[in-house]
Amino acid sequence: MKHTTAEMLAIVNLPLAEKYTENHVKKVINAHNKKYSVRFDSVHNCASYINSPTYTHYQFCRDVWDFNVNCWEAGRQIQMDVSLGNIPMPLTEDEYLSLLPTYGGVL
């Protein structure tokens, strides 16, 4: 499949996909913050606790870090698959998000 220049730039740079991926992970963090009245600013803030097994939110921090890594790896695979013509380029945020992992199977 031959791509236009604009499509190839979108495949290579994926600025919207990066934003969508960050928001996808942040949505999980925000839900945890709301449920437990905590204030994790980002997945990197959570990562600072993954070596502290006695911390109350230790398991969440480990799980959300792994979720984050899996989402970014899935995004890279989407990028590769689109560039190789294996899958069509996701045209909407919902299409892109449907290709990413879900947290705990549900988001």
MDTraj code that builds the backbone (N, CA, C; nanometers):
import mdtraj as md
import numpy as np

residues = "MET LYS HIS THR THR ALA GLU MET LEU ALA ILE VAL ASN LEU PRO LEU ALA GLU LYS TYR THR GLU ASN HIS VAL LYS LYS VAL ILE ASN ALA HIS ASN LYS LYS TYR SER VAL ARG PHE ASP SER VAL HIS ASN CYS ALA SER TYR ILE ASN SER PRO THR TYR THR HIS TYR GLN PHE CYS ARG ASP VAL TRP ASP PHE ASN VAL ASN CYS TRP GLU ALA GLY ARG GLN ILE GLN MET ASP VAL SER LEU GLY ASN ILE PRO MET PRO LEU THR GLU ASP GLU TYR LEU SER LEU LEU PRO THR TYR GLY GLY VAL LEU".split()
xyz = np.array([
    [0.0847, -0.1171, 0.0000],
    [0.0000, 0.0000, 0.0000],
    [0.0896, 0.1239, 0.0000],
    [0.0673, 0.2113, -0.0939],
    [0.1453, 0.3340, -0.1037],
    [0.0757, 0.4434, -0.0230],
    [0.1550, 0.5139, 0.0590],
    [0.1006, 0.6199, 0.1433],
    [0.1360, 0.7558, 0.0860],
    [0.0494, 0.8527, 0.1109],
    [0.0811, 0.9904, 0.0739],
    [0.1868, 1.0426, 0.1702],
    [0.2473, 1.1539, 0.1362],
    [0.3467, 1.2152, 0.2241],
    [0.2856, 1.2468, 0.3596],
    [0.1662, 1.3004, 0.3602],
    [0.1000, 1.3346, 0.4868],
    [0.0763, 1.2104, 0.5712],
    [0.0365, 1.1004, 0.5076],
    [0.0149, 0.9762, 0.5823],
    [0.1458, 0.9242, 0.6404],
    [0.2512, 0.9300, 0.5618],
    [0.3802, 0.8821, 0.6111],
    [0.4294, 0.9662, 0.7287],
    [0.4078, 1.0971, 0.7218],
    [0.4460, 1.1830, 0.8346],
    [0.3657, 1.1456, 0.9582],
    [0.2379, 1.1177, 0.9381],
    [0.1536, 1.0772, 1.0511],
    [0.2019, 0.9447, 1.1089],
    [0.2432, 0.8529, 1.0229],
    [0.2924, 0.7228, 1.0680],
    [0.4215, 0.7392, 1.1469],
    [0.5114, 0.8206, 1.0959],
    [0.6425, 0.8360, 1.1582],
    [0.6338, 0.9162, 1.2872],
    [0.5604, 1.0249, 1.2875],
    [0.5568, 1.1145, 1.4030],
    [0.4490, 1.0790, 1.5043],
    [0.3346, 1.0422, 1.4573],
    [0.2219, 1.0045, 1.5421],
    [0.1968, 1.0972, 1.6609],
    [0.1959, 1.2292, 1.6397],
    [0.1731, 1.3171, 1.7557],
    [0.0364, 1.2965, 1.8200],
    [-0.0654, 1.2701, 1.7404],
    [-0.1968, 1.2460, 1.8009],
    [-0.1989, 1.1123, 1.8737],
    [-0.1353, 1.0119, 1.8160],
    [-0.1308, 0.8810, 1.8815],
    [-0.0600, 0.8907, 2.0163],
    [0.0452, 0.9698, 2.0225],
    [0.1138, 0.9890, 2.1505],
    [0.0211, 1.0531, 2.2521],
    [-0.0510, 1.1542, 2.2081],
    [-0.1468, 1.2219, 2.2969],
    [-0.2553, 1.1237, 2.3413],
    [-0.3078, 1.0461, 2.2473],
    [-0.4121, 0.9492, 2.2802],
    [-0.3607, 0.8448, 2.3795],
    [-0.2374, 0.7977, 2.3598],
    [-0.1800, 0.6973, 2.4490],
    [-0.1611, 0.7547, 2.5893],
    [-0.1057, 0.8743, 2.5969],
    [-0.0879, 0.9388, 2.7275],
    [-0.2215, 0.9557, 2.7981],
    [-0.3222, 1.0009, 2.7260],
    [-0.4545, 1.0214, 2.7858],
    [-0.5178, 0.8894, 2.8293],
    [-0.4927, 0.7837, 2.7536],
    [-0.5458, 0.6507, 2.7852],
    [-0.4924, 0.6029, 2.9210],
    [-0.3634, 0.6209, 2.9418],
    [-0.3010, 0.5819, 3.0690],
    [-0.3449, 0.6768, 3.1799],
    [-0.3501, 0.8034, 3.1506],
    [-0.3876, 0.9042, 3.2514],
    [-0.5309, 0.8827, 3.3004],
    [-0.6165, 0.8331, 3.2132],
    [-0.7555, 0.8058, 3.2521],
    [-0.7595, 0.7025, 3.3653],
    [-0.6753, 0.6016, 3.3577],
    [-0.6676, 0.4991, 3.4622],
    [-0.6166, 0.5611, 3.5923],
    [-0.5139, 0.6440, 3.5809],
    [-0.4574, 0.7096, 3.6991],
    [-0.5604, 0.8014, 3.7629],
    [-0.6311, 0.8779, 3.6816],
    [-0.7331, 0.9688, 3.7341],
    [-0.8445, 0.8928, 3.8058],
    [-0.8837, 0.7781, 3.7516],
    [-0.9878, 0.6974, 3.8159],
    [-0.9386, 0.6472, 3.9519],
    [-0.8125, 0.6046, 3.9582],
    [-0.7551, 0.5597, 4.0858],
    [-0.7475, 0.6770, 4.1840],
    [-0.7031, 0.7912, 4.1355],
    [-0.6960, 0.9105, 4.2207],
    [-0.8317, 0.9421, 4.2817],
    [-0.9333, 0.9393, 4.1984],
    [-1.0683, 0.9728, 4.2452],
    [-1.1193, 0.8694, 4.3463],
    [-1.0984, 0.7424, 4.3157],
    [-1.1491, 0.6357, 4.4017],
    [-1.0813, 0.6351, 4.5383],
    [-0.9502, 0.6644, 4.5412],
    [-0.8746, 0.6529, 4.6661],
    [-0.8280, 0.7871, 4.7227],
    [-0.8763, 0.8961, 4.6668],
    [-0.8404, 1.0307, 4.7147],
    [-0.6891, 1.0503, 4.7228],
    [-0.6209, 1.0113, 4.6162],
    [-0.4771, 1.0343, 4.6049],
    [-0.4525, 1.1270, 4.4868],
    [-0.3278, 1.1657, 4.4680],
    [-0.2959, 1.2623, 4.3624],
    [-0.1723, 1.2225, 4.2824],
    [-0.1791, 1.1105, 4.2147],
    [-0.0706, 1.0769, 4.1240],
    [-0.0832, 1.1657, 4.0016],
    [0.0223, 1.2391, 3.9717],
    [0.0198, 1.3307, 3.8574],
    [0.0382, 1.2594, 3.7252],
    [0.1170, 1.1536, 3.7277],
    [0.1495, 1.0848, 3.6028],
    [0.1940, 0.9430, 3.6324],
    [0.2105, 0.8673, 3.5272],
    [0.2601, 0.7309, 3.5424],
    [0.4025, 0.7319, 3.5985],
    [0.4769, 0.8379, 3.5685],
    [0.6139, 0.8461, 3.6208],
    [0.6144, 0.8692, 3.7714],
    [0.5146, 0.9409, 3.8200],
    [0.4991, 0.9577, 3.9638],
    [0.4699, 0.8225, 4.0291],
    [0.3831, 0.7439, 3.9656],
    [0.3536, 0.6090, 4.0159],
    [0.4785, 0.5220, 4.0143],
    [0.5584, 0.5369, 3.9094],
    [0.6784, 0.4526, 3.8953],
    [0.7762, 0.4728, 4.0097],
    [0.7706, 0.5884, 4.0728],
    [0.8641, 0.6128, 4.1831],
    [0.8348, 0.5240, 4.3043],
    [0.7204, 0.4544, 4.3031],
    [0.6831, 0.3679, 4.4151],
    [0.6919, 0.2187, 4.3829],
    [0.7365, 0.1829, 4.2634],
    [0.7315, 0.0409, 4.2265],
    [0.8358, -0.0448, 4.2983],
    [0.9247, 0.0184, 4.3702],
    [1.0213, -0.0570, 4.4500],
    [0.9936, -0.0447, 4.5992],
    [0.8714, -0.0074, 4.6325],
    [0.8326, 0.0109, 4.7729],
    [0.7135, -0.0786, 4.8057],
    [0.7351, -0.2078, 4.8256],
    [0.6241, -0.3018, 4.8438],
    [0.5376, -0.2762, 4.9667],
    [0.5828, -0.1967, 5.0605],
    [0.4996, -0.1676, 5.1775],
    [0.4095, -0.0459, 5.1558],
    [0.4285, 0.0240, 5.0462],
    [0.3467, 0.1423, 5.0163],
    [0.2032, 0.0987, 4.9850],
    [0.1063, 0.1685, 5.0377],
    [-0.0354, 0.1342, 5.0234],
    [-0.0771, 0.1137, 4.8774],
    [-0.0277, 0.1961, 4.7878],
    [-0.0685, 0.1902, 4.6467],
    [0.0365, 0.1215, 4.5589],
    [0.1210, 0.0416, 4.6234],
    [0.2295, -0.0271, 4.5537],
    [0.1789, -0.1093, 4.4349],
    [0.0786, -0.1932, 4.4571],
    [0.0322, -0.2814, 4.3488],
    [-0.0247, -0.2003, 4.2332],
    [-0.1004, -0.0964, 4.2631],
    [-0.1513, -0.0112, 4.1560],
    [-0.0361, 0.0507, 4.0784],
    [0.0628, 0.1012, 4.1491],
    [0.1767, 0.1658, 4.0826],
    [0.2484, 0.0679, 3.9901],
    [0.2691, -0.0537, 4.0356],
    [0.3327, -0.1556, 3.9491],
    [0.2443, -0.1873, 3.8294],
    [0.1157, -0.2068, 3.8565],
    [0.0225, -0.2446, 3.7501],
    [0.0077, -0.1344, 3.6455],
    [-0.0031, -0.0104, 3.6906],
    [-0.0235, 0.0983, 3.5941],
    [0.1049, 0.1247, 3.5154],
    [0.2205, 0.1006, 3.5774],
    [0.3458, 0.1142, 3.5021],
    [0.3522, 0.0086, 3.3914],
    [0.3182, -0.1156, 3.4258],
    [0.3165, -0.2220, 3.3250],
    [0.2144, -0.1915, 3.2151],
    [0.0990, -0.1421, 3.2537],
    [-0.0039, -0.1028, 3.1573],
    [0.0504, 0.0048, 3.0634],
    [0.1186, 0.1027, 3.1187],
    [0.1781, 0.2099, 3.0397],
    [0.2765, 0.1527, 2.9361],
    [0.3651, 0.0674, 2.9819],
    [0.4639, 0.0067, 2.8905],
    [0.3920, -0.0714, 2.7808],
    [0.2917, -0.1485, 2.8181],
    [0.2173, -0.2269, 2.7189],
    [0.1454, -0.1386, 2.6173],
    [0.0930, -0.0261, 2.6627],
    [0.0258, 0.0670, 2.5712],
    [0.1244, 0.1269, 2.4717],
    [0.2410, 0.1682, 2.5200],
    [0.3407, 0.2271, 2.4301],
    [0.3952, 0.1232, 2.3329],
    [0.4133, 0.0007, 2.3790],
    [0.4580, -0.1055, 2.2879],
    [0.3514, -0.1346, 2.1828],
    [0.2253, -0.1348, 2.2238],
    [0.1162, -0.1549, 2.1277],
    [0.1140, -0.0407, 2.0263],
    [0.1361, 0.0817, 2.0728],
    [0.1417, 0.1956, 1.9820],
    [0.2526, 0.1819, 1.8797],
    [0.3672, 0.1335, 1.9235],
    [0.4789, 0.1111, 1.8292],
    [0.4437, 0.0027, 1.7279],
    [0.3727, -0.0999, 1.7738],
    [0.3318, -0.2064, 1.6825],
    [0.2283, -0.1547, 1.5822],
    [0.1379, -0.0706, 1.6275],
    [0.0409, -0.0090, 1.5368],
    [0.1153, 0.0712, 1.4308],
    [0.2115, 0.1497, 1.4742],
    [0.2917, 0.2299, 1.3821],
    [0.3586, 0.1397, 1.2781],
    [0.4182, 0.0317, 1.3221],
    [0.4854, -0.0608, 1.2309],
    [0.3856, -0.1249, 1.1351],
    [0.2737, -0.1724, 1.1898],
    [0.1738, -0.2386, 1.1057],
    [0.1157, -0.1448, 1.0005],
    [0.0923, -0.0200, 1.0385],
    [0.0420, 0.0781, 0.9415],
    [0.1475, 0.1039, 0.8349],
    [0.2718, 0.1238, 0.8770],
    [0.3772, 0.1550, 0.7800],
    [0.4013, 0.0397, 0.6827],
    [0.3784, -0.0848, 0.7267],
    [0.3948, -0.2016, 0.6402],
    [0.2696, -0.2331, 0.5590],
    [0.1620, -0.1606, 0.5872],
    [0.0368, -0.1858, 0.5161],
    [-0.0398, -0.3055, 0.5684],
    [-0.0031, -0.3536, 0.6884],
    [-0.0718, -0.4688, 0.7464],
    [-0.2094, -0.4338, 0.8004],
    [-0.2247, -0.3109, 0.8466],
    [-0.3540, -0.2625, 0.8964],
    [-0.3766, -0.1232, 0.8420],
    [-0.5035, -0.0820, 0.8297],
    [-0.5289, 0.0555, 0.7872],
    [-0.4946, 0.1526, 0.8998],
    [-0.4618, 0.2731, 0.8629],
    [-0.4308, 0.3744, 0.9625],
    [-0.5576, 0.4080, 1.0410],
    [-0.5505, 0.4026, 1.1736],
    [-0.6672, 0.4434, 1.2530],
    [-0.6998, 0.5902, 1.2220],
    [-0.8245, 0.6170, 1.1911],
    [-0.8627, 0.7516, 1.1502],
    [-0.9188, 0.8356, 1.2640],
    [-0.9595, 0.7705, 1.3719],
    [-1.0164, 0.8435, 1.4842],
    [-0.9483, 0.7997, 1.6138],
    [-0.9682, 0.8772, 1.7169],
    [-0.9145, 0.8408, 1.8485],
    [-0.9722, 0.7073, 1.8949],
    [-1.1030, 0.6894, 1.8758],
    [-1.1663, 0.5636, 1.9181],
    [-1.1077, 0.4438, 1.8447],
    [-1.0813, 0.4590, 1.7139],
    [-1.0203, 0.3496, 1.6385],
    [-0.8821, 0.3173, 1.6947],
    [-0.8044, 0.4205, 1.7224],
    [-0.6705, 0.3995, 1.7770],
    [-0.6780, 0.3327, 1.9144],
    [-0.7629, 0.3850, 2.0020],
    [-0.7737, 0.3310, 2.1378],
    [-0.8225, 0.1867, 2.1384],
    [-0.9027, 0.1503, 2.0392],
    [-0.9523, 0.0121, 2.0336],
    [-0.8389, -0.0875, 2.0085],
    [-0.7242, -0.0382, 1.9629],
    [-0.6087, -0.1237, 1.9363],
    [-0.5123, -0.1317, 2.0545],
    [-0.5354, -0.0502, 2.1557],
    [-0.4495, -0.0485, 2.2744],
    [-0.5034, -0.1448, 2.3807],
    [-0.4160, -0.1903, 2.4700],
    [-0.4625, -0.2737, 2.5811],
    [-0.5591, -0.1947, 2.6710],
    [-0.6411, -0.2684, 2.7427],
    [-0.7261, -0.2067, 2.8441],
    [-0.6696, -0.2416, 2.9817],
    [-0.6922, -0.1536, 3.0751],
    [-0.6402, -0.1758, 3.2106],
    [-0.7270, -0.2773, 3.2820],
    [-0.6678, -0.3859, 3.3233],
    [-0.7435, -0.4896, 3.3939],
    [-0.8546, -0.5494, 3.3096],
    [-0.8409, -0.5372, 3.1770],
    [-0.9428, -0.5914, 3.0875],
    [-1.0594, -0.4978, 3.0664],
    [-1.0694, -0.3923, 3.1479],
    [-1.1805, -0.2980, 3.1365],
    [-1.1295, -0.1581, 3.1620],
    [-1.1803, -0.0642, 3.0886],
    [-1.1449, 0.0755, 3.1152],
    [-1.2696, 0.1586, 3.1152],
])
top = md.Topology()
chain = top.add_chain()
for i, resn in enumerate(residues, 1):
    res = top.add_residue(resn, chain, resSeq=i)
    for name in ("N", "CA", "C"):
        top.add_atom(name, md.element.get_by_symbol(name[0]), res)
traj = md.Trajectory(xyz[None], top)
